[in-house]
Amino acid sequence: MNQDWLDSVKWDANGLISAVAQDATSKRVLMVAWMNREALLETATTRRAVYFSRSRQRLWRKGEESGHIQRVEEIRLDCDADVILLLVEQVGGIACHTGRESCMYFQLQSEKNSTASPGGPGPLLLRWQAVDPVLKDPKTLYAMPAKDPREGGSA
């Protein structure tokens, strides 16, 4: 297989590139991870999302423990060649290790401080609030082997 296309990617000093996984149907951003050259090549070859785990220093085949694999429908490279976008089908509907559909479940919310200050109301309070429900208890997510239903298993 021709691998010249990998040379067009702007890898960082550690040989990594940011990768955004987006649901191919809803267009919701599911997660952001890292890929190295090997992960991107395997993803392109198998059409199954593979990332590079910086904490484990190894390839991470999405769903290898939870069963929630990502089938890759399309791979895009941004205009600066330093971000990968994967349009995916998220098997099982859960992309986040917290048991949520998306890792992007915190929303910045503001509220007025009820404490008045001289000259007017108190400062605006900003805080992160979890706004998406947990769909599955994270403790049970990692007890399942990763199987692709098209391969005769279940997700």
N, C-alpha and C positions, 0 to 999 in steps of 0.2 A: 504494500500500500504506500502511496506517495505521502511523505510526511513534510514536504516543503511548506505547506500551509502553516505548520506550527512555528516556523521561523518568522512569520508576520506578527506574532503575538509579542507584546512588550511585557516580558516577565520581569518581576521586581528583582532586587538584589539576592533574594532567597530562592529565585526560580519559581515564584508563585504569581498567580493572577487572581483577582477577585472574581467570583462567579455568583450571579444572581439567578435563583430558580424562581420562575414565574409560572403560574398555572396557565396552560395553553388555552383553556376555555374561558375562565373568569378573568384572566389577566392579573389576578392578585399576586403580589410578591409573597412567596412562601418562605424563602430563606436566603441568606448570603453566606457563602463559604469560600474556600480557597481551592485552587487547582494547581497542580504542577503539570509539566509536560506529559508525564505518563498518565495522569488522571484524565486530562483532556483527550489524549489519544484513545484511551480505553472507552471513554464516554462516546466519542465519535464512532468508534468501531462497534460497540455493543448496543448503543442507543439506550443505555441505562446510566444514570448519573453516578459518577465517581468523583470524589473530592480528595483533597489532601488534608489530613488532620495534623494541624501544627502541634497540638498537645501530645499526640501519640507518635508523630513523625512517621506516618505511614498512610497508604491509601485507605480511604474510607468509602466503601461501596454503600451508598445511601440505602438504608433498609436492611443491611446485612444482619442486624440483630432484631430490629422491630418488625420486619416484613413490609414496611412502608417504603417501597422502592419508588423511584422516579423514572418513568419511561420518557425518554427524550424525543420530542417531536421536531425540534428545531434548535440549532445552535447559532448564535449571533456574536459578533465582535463589535464593540463600540468604535466610534470614529477615531479615538486616540489609541486604539488597539490595546487598552489596558484593563478592560472589563469584559467578561464573558456573560452572555445572557442565555440561559437554557429555558426553553418553553417546554414544560413537562406535563405529563399526566401523573398526578400524585396518587399512587395506589393506596387505598385505605383512607384517603382524605386527611391524613395527619402527616405534616412535615416536621413539626417541632418535637424535640425530646421532652417537652413539658406536656405533651398530649394534646396540643392545639393544632388547628389547621395550618397556621402560619407562625413563624418565629417573630413576626412583626405584630405582636399583640399588645404592646404598650403604646398608649396614646398620651401625648402631652396635654394636660388639662389645666385650665386656669380658674381661679376663684378669687373673689375679692376678700382680702383680709378683713375680718370683722372688727379688728382693733383699729380704732380711728387714731390718726396721727394729727398733730397740729396742722391746720390748714387743709384738712380734707380726709378722705377715706384712707385706710392703710394701703400698703403696697399690694400689688397683685401677687398671689401665691401660685406658683407653677409646680406641678408634680406629675410624675408618670403614673398612669393608672392602667392596670390590666383590663382590657375591654372585650377580649374574646374568651369564650368558654373552653374549659378543659373537656375534650371529647373522650379521652381515655386516660385512666390513671397511669401516670408514667411508670409506676412500679411494675405494671403488667406489660408495658410496651416491649420490653427487652427480653421476654421469655419465649418469643416466637422466632423460628428460623425464617430467613428471608426466602420467599419463593414467589416466582412470577406465575400468576394464574394461567397464563398462556403456555406454561411449561408443565402443566398438570398439577401444580400445587395450589395453595391458597395464600392470599396476602393477609 
